[in-house]
Amino acid sequence: MMANKPQTHNVMSTREIDEEHGALFAQQEQLPKLPVPDLESTLQKYVESLKPVLSESEYKHSAHVVAEFGQSAQAQELQRRLKARAAEPGRASWLEEWWNDLSYMGYRDPVIPFVSYHYSYNDDPRCTRATQRAAKLISGAIAFRARVVDGSLEPDTTRTSALCSHSYNYMFNACRIPAEPSDKFRTVAYHGNETIVVVRNSRFFEFSFVRNNVVLSAAEIEQTLEQIVQTADAADAVAVGVLTTDHRDTWTRNRRMLLDAGNASVLQAIEAAAFVVCMEPDMPQTREELSHVIWHASGRNRWFDKPCQFVVTDSARAGFCGEHSMIDGTPTLRLADFAVAHSLALPDGPVPRGFNPAFNELRFQTPPTVVRAVAQAQSRFDVNVAAQHVCVLNFAAFGKDKIKKLGCSPDAFVQMVIQLASTRHHGRARPTYEASMTRSFLHGRTETCRSVSSDSVAWCTSMDDPSADTGRRIKLLRTALATHSRLTREAVNGHGVDRHLLGLRMLVAPTEPMPAIFTDPAYTYSSHWFVSTSQMSSEHLCSYGWSAVTPRGYGIAYNIRENSLIIHVACVRNEHGLNSDRFAQCLEAAAHDIASLIDVKKVSEY
């Protein structure tokens, strides 16, 4: 246990410090802090990242601006301030507070669809009833929670070291709380809050998964869910949960209105619950329909501020919806994989004789002011999600196994597929983001890998150049793959570009001039992510995804399975003419082209 546990900004907790213990947190004291990169190195990398996305004249101008900044006394002073901040006693990370606030807590657009993400699970042919599927997943999630609570869960690791487990504190019995100007995050004690909230037909129910100090079996949970669904379907209710889909300032005011209407105990029960289970009435057929249902559905049967929501449809299809503010995808994917594997291993057992399901309805008081607010939120939510255009590409020609046999890094390979598709779709290289995990550092989260490089552009150009032969294309691909792998390693090791530049910019005092590097149009353009990408790979997922981060761009979430690639493409239907179907077609064509190019020999043989 850390003697002086670093505090996390914006977190309200009633947990005891000693609840962070066991194998899960045993390596925390040994983790290094996120480094402050060398200034000259960062500026050089930044200039290199600009060249493939700017015109020659724009690049020359920006390179000059960066050079002047690097030689200035102000740059050295900002670097000194950042190093001093990183060295402050009790500060786990120089970045954490800024990043959490700028990207999540202070971000005011609705969390759905603009922040939250989802995992769609493979079907379980043994489960024909929604309550059966839900009960087995709940049983798995409870078992995973128990390992987090007692600390027996082994920490996530790389090949050589443990990763930071800090984000596991925000997985269970936790909730984002709307507030102005920046949201808060609340965690409560695990013990005494062994409850699950179930939402069905806009009605909220709560039950304890422990009775007489014994965890309920999957069969007992299923019987409880059956009675909850029957009760919920007997009468409608005001869809208060949809208020969580609204602009954060609006939701802040509406939450205050709910409190004033006498709903404090209901809100406390939802926010303190271990997690939420959403029993949706939908019967999705296609991959895209399933993604929409797991991600958001009608918005009426959710509490989107909860970090963990398990979603089950009436056709027994299932998935997970995650709130992103304090926890990234790798811990929740581990939870999802564990819950699915646990559910698949569970036999169907009988309900013990004499078992009587026990649950409580969490009844909201809904005066006319609340009813009006719900109706307005529903209307805004419907508009937002209707604009989300999704295509899920299931590329079955090859996956991780074949890519490795071809001598390629699977992630770098898929990133080159994305680059070729994006170049063809846009007619030029566009700034591209890949999330790179920095959890090898204390309280680390992510860094940007700027996926577009001069080498990736040279290779993409060769692929549509009739004068380039196969040998040249493969050599250029090999170089592009190596460059991308280097950029990824640098980002993972805390030596990317974007977080360092952010730290310098944040330390410019209000009375000081803003350095020209940050007012240069290239700074904004090169970090305007026309293509935002991230990988989460699991054999248990038939897709996972999230929205684009800009109205002018695409969100590309990809799952590299052993024998297939599943790529979720999302964009907003708007005046920019984006189309996820067309982008997915470009991805499929690019994957086939690369496969045909290197099918004869390994890339390493050229």
C-alpha positions in Angstrom: 0.0 0.0 0.0 1.3 3.4 -0.9 2.0 5.5 2.2 1.0 8.7 0.4 -1.5 7.6 -2.1 -1.8 10.1 -5.0 -5.1 11.8 -5.1 -7.2 12.0 -8.3 -8.8 15.3 -9.2 -12.6 15.4 -9.6 -13.1 12.1 -7.7 -15.5 11.9 -4.7 -15.0 8.6 -2.8 -16.3 7.1 0.4 -14.0 4.1 0.0 -11.3 3.4 2.5 -7.7 3.7 1.2 -7.0 0.1 2.3 -9.5 -1.2 -0.2 -6.8 -0.9 -2.8 -4.7 -3.9 -1.9 -3.7 -7.4 -3.0 -2.0 -8.6 -6.1 -3.9 -6.2 -8.3 -2.2 -3.2 -6.7 1.0 -4.8 -5.5 3.1 -3.3 -8.2 1.8 0.3 -8.0 4.7 1.6 -6.0 7.2 0.2 -8.5 5.7 1.9 -11.5 7.5 4.8 -13.0 5.8 8.1 -13.5 5.0 9.4 -17.0 8.2 11.1 -18.3 8.5 14.6 -19.7 10.0 14.0 -23.1 13.0 15.8 -24.4 11.8 19.1 -26.0 14.0 19.0 -29.0 13.0 15.4 -29.7 9.3 16.2 -29.5 9.6 19.1 -31.8 11.5 17.1 -34.4 8.8 14.4 -34.3 6.1 17.0 -34.6 7.7 18.5 -37.7 8.1 15.1 -39.2 4.4 14.4 -38.6 3.4 17.6 -40.4 5.2 16.9 -43.7 2.8 14.2 -45.1 -0.4 16.1 -44.2 0.5 19.7 -45.3 1.3 21.3 -48.6 5.0 22.1 -49.3 4.5 25.9 -48.5 2.4 25.1 -45.4 5.1 22.7 -44.2 8.0 25.2 -44.7 6.1 27.8 -42.8 5.2 25.5 -39.9 8.8 24.1 -39.7 10.1 27.6 -39.4 7.5 28.4 -36.6 8.5 25.2 -34.7 12.3 26.0 -35.1 11.8 29.5 -33.7 9.8 28.1 -30.8 12.5 25.5 -30.0 15.1 28.2 -29.8 13.1 30.6 -27.7 13.5 31.3 -24.0 9.8 30.7 -23.5 10.0 27.1 -24.8 12.7 26.4 -22.3 10.7 28.0 -19.5 7.6 26.0 -20.3 9.7 22.8 -20.4 11.1 23.7 -17.0 7.7 24.3 -15.6 6.5 20.9 -16.9 9.4 19.1 -15.3 8.7 20.9 -12.1 5.1 19.9 -12.2 6.0 16.2 -12.9 8.3 16.3 -9.8 5.8 17.6 -7.4 5.4 15.3 -4.3 2.1 13.4 -4.3 1.4 14.0 -8.0 1.0 10.6 -9.8 1.1 12.1 -13.3 1.8 15.5 -14.7 -0.9 14.8 -17.4 -3.7 13.1 -15.5 -5.6 16.1 -14.1 -5.5 18.0 -17.4 -6.3 15.0 -19.6 -9.3 13.8 -17.5 -10.8 17.3 -17.4 -10.2 18.4 -21.0 -11.1 15.1 -22.6 -13.8 13.9 -20.3 -15.0 15.7 -17.2 -15.0 19.1 -18.7 -16.2 17.9 -22.1 -19.9 19.1 -22.3 -21.3 17.2 -25.3 -23.5 14.2 -24.4 -21.6 11.1 -23.4 -23.8 9.2 -25.8 -23.0 9.0 -28.6 -19.8 11.2 -28.4 -17.9 9.5 -25.5 -19.2 6.1 -24.6 -18.1 2.9 -26.4 -19.6 -0.6 -26.8 -18.7 -4.2 -27.2 -21.1 -6.6 -29.1 -20.7 -10.2 -27.9 -20.9 -13.3 -30.1 -24.1 -15.1 -29.7 -24.4 -17.9 -27.2 -26.5 -20.7 -28.9 -27.2 -22.3 -25.6 -29.0 -19.3 -24.3 -32.5 -18.9 -25.8 -33.9 -16.6 -23.1 -32.8 -13.1 -22.5 -33.0 -13.6 -18.7 -30.9 -16.7 -19.0 -28.1 -14.9 -21.0 -28.2 -11.9 -18.7 -28.0 -14.0 -15.5 -24.9 -15.9 -16.8 -23.2 -12.7 -17.7 -24.1 -11.1 -14.4 -22.7 -14.2 -12.6 -19.4 -13.7 -14.5 -19.3 -10.0 -13.7 -19.9 -10.6 -10.0 -17.1 -13.1 -10.0 -14.8 -10.6 -11.6 -15.8 -7.9 -9.2 -15.0 -10.2 -6.3 -11.4 -10.5 -7.6 -11.1 -6.7 -7.9 -12.5 -6.2 -4.4 -10.2 -8.6 -2.7 -7.3 -7.7 -4.9 -6.7 -11.3 -6.1 -7.0 -10.3 -9.7 -3.6 -10.3 -11.3 -2.6 -6.9 -12.8 -2.6 -6.5 -16.5 0.8 -7.0 -17.9 3.0 -6.5 -21.0 5.6 -9.1 -21.8 8.0 -7.6 -19.3 6.1 -5.7 -16.6 2.9 -5.0 -14.8 0.6 -2.2 -15.9 -1.1 0.4 -13.7 -4.2 -0.9 -12.0 -5.5 2.5 -10.9 -8.4 2.6 -13.3 -9.9 -0.6 -11.8 -11.0 1.7 -8.9 -13.6 3.2 -11.2 -15.1 0.0 -12.6 -17.6 -1.1 -10.0 -19.8 0.8 -7.5 -18.9 4.0 -9.3 -20.7 6.7 -11.4 -20.0 9.9 -13.3 -21.9 12.8 -11.7 -22.8 15.8 -13.9 -21.6 19.2 -12.6 -20.7 22.6 -13.9 -18.2 23.5 -15.2 -16.7 20.0 -15.0 -18.2 16.7 -14.0 -17.3 14.7 -10.9 -16.8 11.0 -10.4 -18.1 9.2 -7.4 -17.0 5.9 -5.9 -18.6 4.2 -2.9 -17.5 1.4 -0.6 -17.7 -2.1 -2.1 -19.0 -3.7 1.1 -22.6 -3.0 1.8 -23.3 -2.1 -1.8 -23.6 -5.6 -3.3 -26.4 -4.4 -5.6 -27.3 -4.5 -9.3 -29.6 -2.1 -11.0 -31.8 -3.5 -13.8 -33.6 -1.3 -16.3 -36.5 -2.4 -18.4 -39.4 -0.5 -20.0 -37.9 2.8 -18.6 -38.3 1.4 -15.0 -35.5 0.9 -12.6 -35.1 -2.0 -10.2 -32.5 -3.0 -7.6 -31.6 -6.4 -6.2 -28.8 -7.6 -3.9 -26.7 -10.4 -5.4 -25.7 -11.6 -1.9 -28.2 -13.3 0.4 -27.2 -14.6 3.9 -23.6 -13.9 2.9 -23.9 -16.2 -0.1 -23.7 -15.0 -3.7 -26.8 -15.8 -5.8 -26.4 -18.5 -8.4 -27.0 -17.8 -12.0 -30.3 -19.7 -11.8 -31.4 -17.6 -8.9 -30.4 -14.4 -10.7 -32.4 -15.6 -13.8 -35.5 -16.1 -11.7 -35.1 -12.6 -10.2 -34.7 -11.1 -13.7 -37.8 -12.9 -14.9 -39.9 -11.4 -12.2 -38.4 -8.0 -12.8 -39.1 -8.1 -16.5 -42.7 -9.2 -15.9 -43.2 -6.4 -13.4 -41.6 -3.8 -15.7 -43.7 -4.8 -18.7 -46.9 -4.5 -16.8 -46.9 -0.7 -16.8 -44.9 2.2 -18.5 -42.9 4.8 -16.7 -41.4 8.2 -17.5 -38.0 7.5 -19.1 -35.9 9.3 -16.6 -32.7 7.5 -17.8 -32.8 9.4 -21.1 -31.8 12.5 -19.1 -28.3 11.0 -18.9 -28.0 11.3 -22.7 -28.2 15.1 -22.7 -25.6 17.9 -22.8 -23.7 17.8 -19.6 -24.8 21.3 -18.4 -28.4 20.5 -19.2 -28.1 17.1 -17.3 -26.5 18.9 -14.4 -29.6 21.2 -14.1 -32.0 18.3 -14.6 -30.3 16.2 -12.0 -30.7 19.1 -9.5 -34.3 19.1 -10.5 -34.6 15.4 -9.8 -33.1 16.0 -6.3 -35.5 18.8 -5.6 -38.4 16.5 -6.6 -37.4 14.0 -3.9 -35.3 11.5 -5.8 -32.1 11.6 -3.8 -32.5 8.0 -2.6 -33.2 6.7 -6.1 -30.2 8.5 -7.5 -28.0 7.2 -4.7 -29.1 3.6 -5.3 -28.3 3.8 -9.1 -25.0 5.6 -8.6 -23.8 3.2 -5.8 -24.8 0.0 -7.6 -22.0 -2.4 -8.7 -23.2 -2.1 -12.3 -26.3 -1.8 -14.5 -28.1 -4.4 -16.6 -30.2 -3.1 -19.4 -32.9 -5.5 -20.7 -33.7 -4.2 -24.1 -36.9 -5.3 -26.0 -35.1 -5.1 -29.4 -34.5 -8.0 -31.8 -31.5 -7.0 -33.8 -30.6 -9.0 -36.9 -27.6 -7.4 -38.6 -24.2 -6.5 -37.1 -25.1 -2.9 -37.5 -28.4 -3.2 -35.8 -26.7 -5.1 -32.9 -24.1 -2.3 -32.6 -26.8 0.4 -32.4 -28.7 -1.5 -29.8 -25.8 -2.3 -27.5 -24.4 1.2 -27.9 -27.5 3.2 -27.2 -30.8 1.5 -28.3 -33.7 3.9 -27.6 -31.8 5.6 -24.7 -34.8 4.9 -22.4 -33.4 1.8 -20.6 -30.0 3.1 -19.6 -28.0 5.1 -17.1 -25.2 6.3 -19.3 -23.1 7.7 -16.5 -22.4 4.2 -15.1 -19.0 2.9 -16.3 -20.4 -0.6 -16.8 -23.7 -1.5 -18.4 -24.4 -5.0 -19.6 -27.0 -5.0 -22.3 -29.2 -8.0 -23.3 -31.9 -8.0 -26.0 -35.1 -10.0 -26.1 -33.5 -12.3 -28.6 -30.7 -13.1 -26.1 -28.1 -11.1 -27.9 -25.8 -9.2 -25.6 -23.0 -6.7 -25.1 -21.5 -4.0 -23.0 -21.7 -0.2 -23.0 -18.9 1.7 -21.2 -18.7 5.3 -19.9 -15.2 6.4 -20.8 -14.3 9.2 -18.5 -12.2 7.4 -15.9 -11.5 4.0 -17.4 -10.2 3.0 -20.8 -11.0 -0.1 -22.9 -8.4 -2.6 -21.8 -9.7 -3.2 -18.2 -13.3 -3.3 -19.4 -12.4 -5.7 -22.2 -10.8 -7.9 -19.6 -14.1 -7.8 -17.6 -16.1 -8.5 -20.8 -14.0 -11.5 -21.8 -14.1 -12.9 -18.3 -17.9 -12.5 -18.0 -18.4 -14.2 -21.4 -16.0 -17.0 -20.7 -17.5 -17.5 -17.3 -21.0 -17.6 -18.7 -20.1 -20.1 -21.4 -18.7 -22.5 -18.7 -21.7 -22.3 -16.5 -24.0 -25.3 -16.6 -27.8 -24.7 -16.4 -28.6 -25.5 -12.8 -32.0 -25.8 -11.1 -33.3 -23.0 -8.8 -33.1 -24.2 -5.2 -36.5 -25.1 -3.8 -38.0 -22.4 -1.8 -36.0 -19.5 -3.4 -38.1 -16.3 -3.5 -36.7 -13.5 -5.7 -36.3 -10.2 -3.8 -36.0 -6.8 -5.5 -37.1 -3.2 -5.1 -38.4 -0.8 -7.7 -36.6 2.5 -7.7 -39.5 4.8 -8.3 -38.7 8.3 -9.6 -40.9 11.1 -8.6 -41.8 12.8 -11.9 -43.7 16.1 -11.6 -44.5 18.0 -14.8 -41.2 19.7 -14.9 -39.4 16.4 -15.0 -41.8 15.0 -17.6 -41.1 18.0 -19.8 -37.3 17.7 -19.4 -37.5 14.0 -20.3 -39.5 14.7 -23.5 -37.0 17.4 -24.5 -34.0 15.1 -23.8 -35.6 12.3 -25.8 -36.0 14.5 -28.8 -32.4 15.7 -28.7 -31.2 12.1 -28.2 -33.2 10.8 -31.1 -31.7 13.5 -33.4 -28.1 12.7 -32.2 -28.3 8.9 -32.7 -30.2 9.1 -35.9 -27.2 10.9 -37.4 -24.8 8.1 -36.5 -24.0 6.0 -39.5 -22.4 2.7 -38.8 -21.0 -0.1 -40.9 -19.4 -3.3 -39.5 -17.0 -5.0 -41.8 -16.3 -8.7 -41.2 -13.2 -9.4 -43.3 -12.9 -13.2 -43.2 -10.0 -13.7 -45.7 -7.4 -13.5 -42.9 -6.6 -12.4 -39.4 -3.8 -12.3 -36.8 -2.5 -15.8 -37.7 -1.9 -15.1 -41.4 -0.7 -11.6 -40.8 2.0 -12.9 -38.5 3.0 -15.6 -40.9 3.5 -12.9 -43.5 6.1 -11.4 -41.2 4.0 -8.3 -40.2 2.9 -6.7 -37.0 -0.9 -7.2 -36.9 -1.6 -3.7 -35.6 0.8 -2.0 -38.0 -0.7 -4.1 -40.8 -4.3 -3.0 -40.1 -3.1 0.6 -39.7 -1.7 0.4 -43.2 -5.0 -1.0 -44.4 -6.7 2.0 -42.9 -4.1 4.4 -44.4 -4.6 3.0 -47.9 -8.4 3.1 -47.6 -8.4 6.6 -46.1 -6.1 7.9 -48.9 -8.3 6.5 -51.6 -11.5 7.7 -49.8 -10.3 11.3 -49.1 -8.0 11.6 -52.2 -5.1 12.4 -49.9 -3.6 11.5 -46.5 -5.6 13.0 -43.6 -4.5 13.3 -40.0 -5.0 10.0 -38.2 -5.1 9.1 -34.6 -4.3 5.8 -33.0 -4.8 5.3 -29.3 -1.6 4.0 -27.7 -1.8 2.7 -24.1 0.6 4.3 -21.5 -0.5 2.2 -18.5 3.1 1.1 -17.9 3.3 4.4 -16.1 1.5 5.3 -12.8 -2.0 6.5 -13.6 -1.2 6.3 -17.3 -3.9 6.2 -19.9 -3.2 6.9 -23.5 -0.9 8.8 -25.9 -1.5 9.6 -29.6 0.3 7.7 -32.3 0.2 9.9 -35.4 -0.3 7.2 -37.9 0.3 9.2 -41.1 4.0 9.2 -41.9 6.0 10.2 -45.0 6.7 6.4 -45.4 3.0 5.5 -45.2 2.2 8.1 -47.8 5.0 6.9 -50.1 3.7 3.3 -49.9 0.0 4.3 -50.4 1.0 6.3 -53.5 2.9 3.3 -54.9 -0.2 1.1 -54.6 -2.0 3.2 -57.2 1.0 4.0 -59.3 1.0 1.7 -62.4 4.8 2.2 -62.8 5.5 0.7 -59.3 6.2 -3.0 -59.4 5.5 -5.5 -56.7 9.0 -5.5 -55.3 9.0 -1.8 -54.8 5.6 -1.7 -53.3 6.6 -4.4 -50.8 9.8 -2.6 -49.9 7.9 0.6 -49.3 5.3 -1.3 -47.2 8.1 -2.9 -45.1 9.5 0.6 -44.4 6.0 2.0 -43.6 5.3 -0.9 -41.2 8.6 -0.4 -39.4 8.0 3.3 -39.1 4.6 2.8 -37.7 5.9 0.2 -35.2 8.5 2.7 -34.1 5.9 5.5 -33.7 3.8 3.2 -31.6 6.7 2.2 -29.4 7.5 5.8 -28.8 3.9 6.6 -27.9 3.6 3.7 -25.5 6.8 4.7 -23.8 5.5 8.2 -23.2 7.5 9.8 -25.9 4.8 10.8 -28.3 4.0 14.3 -29.6 0.6 15.4 -28.6 0.5 15.0 -24.8 3.9 16.8 -24.4 2.7 19.7 -26.5 -0.5 19.8 -24.5 1.5 20.1 -21.3 3.5 22.9 -22.6 0.5 24.8 -23.8 -1.3 24.3 -20.5 1.5 26.0 -18.7 1.4 29.3 -20.7 0.2 31.8 -18.1 -2.8 34.0 -19.0 -0.6 37.1 -19.0 1.9 35.5 -21.4 1.7 35.5 -25.2 0.6 32.2 -26.7 3.6 30.7 -28.6 3.2 30.8 -32.4 3.5 27.0 -32.5 0.1 26.7 -30.9 -1.6 29.5 -33.0 -0.2 28.1 -36.3 -3.1 26.6 -38.3 -1.0 23.4 -38.7 -1.2 22.7 -35.0 -5.0 22.6 -35.1 -5.3 20.8 -38.4 -2.7 18.1 -37.7 -4.7 17.2 -34.5 -8.1 17.3 -36.2 -8.6 13.6 -36.4 -10.3 12.9 -39.7 -9.6 9.3 -38.9 -9.6 8.2 -35.3 -8.7 4.6 -34.6 -8.3 2.1 -31.8 -7.8 -1.6 -31.4 -9.5 -3.9 -28.9 -9.1 -7.5 -29.9 -11.1 -10.5 -28.6 -12.5 -13.7 -29.9 -15.6 -13.1 -27.8 -16.6 -9.9 -29.7 -18.4 -9.7 -33.0 -17.7 -5.9 -33.0 -16.9 -3.0 -30.9 -17.1 0.7 -31.6 -17.7 4.3 -30.8 -18.4 7.6 -32.7 -16.1 9.7 -34.8 -14.4 12.5 -32.8 -15.2 15.2 -35.4 -18.2 15.8 -37.7 -15.7 15.7 -40.6 -14.2 12.3 -39.8 -14.6 8.6 -39.1 -14.2 6.5 -36.0 -12.5 3.2 -36.9 -12.6 0.5 -34.1 -11.0 -2.7 -35.1 -10.8 -6.2 -33.6 -7.9 -8.4 -34.9 -9.2 -12.0 -34.4 -7.1 -15.1 -35.2 -8.7 -15.6 -38.6 -10.6 -12.5 -39.4 -10.7 -8.7 -39.0 -13.8 -6.9 -37.7 -13.8 -3.2 -38.3 -16.5 -0.9 -37.0 -16.8 2.3 -39.0 -18.8 5.2 -37.6 -19.5 8.7 -38.9 -22.1 11.4 -38.8 -24.5 12.0 -41.6 -24.1 15.7 -42.3 -23.2 18.3 -44.9 -19.7 16.8 -45.3 -21.0 13.9 -47.2 -19.5 11.1 -45.0 -20.6 7.5 -45.6 -19.4 4.6 -43.4 -20.5 2.1 -46.1 -18.2 3.7 -48.7 -15.3 3.8 -46.2 -15.8 0.2 -45.3 -15.7 -0.7 -49.0 -12.4 1.1 -49.2 -11.1 -0.8 -46.2 -12.2 -4.2 -47.7 -10.5 -3.3 -51.1 -7.4 -2.2 -49.3 -7.1 -5.3 -47.2 -7.5 -7.5 -50.4 -4.9 -5.5 -52.2 -2.4 -5.8 -49.5 -3.1 -9.5 -49.1 -2.6 -10.0 -52.8 0.6 -8.0 -52.7 2.3 -10.0 -50.0 0.6 -13.4 -50.4 3.6 -14.9 -52.3 6.4 -14.1 -49.8 6.8 -12.7 -46.4 7.4 -8.9 -46.2 10.6 -9.6 -44.4 12.0 -11.5 -47.5 12.1 -8.3 -49.5 
